[in-house]
Amino acid sequence: MTKYAYYDPEQFIILDWMDTDLYNYPERSSLIELTDKQWQEYTNTNKNVWVNSETLTLITTQPPDDFY
């Protein structure tokens, strides 16, 4: 099954990590599919994680206000 990062489409901060191997989540928009490596790297951190809106990649440094 697939793992996802669920993010706020306005502020682009990650709201939840979704592992469909463990749970049957309802269908949601604003999902980014993660590789196993990304899952290990980002879900095991205590840092906030955001989505770069231009590349749809994960970042751990808060973007500047005019980023979006």
Order of alpha helices (4+ residues) and beta strands (2+ residues): beta-beta-beta-alpha-beta-beta
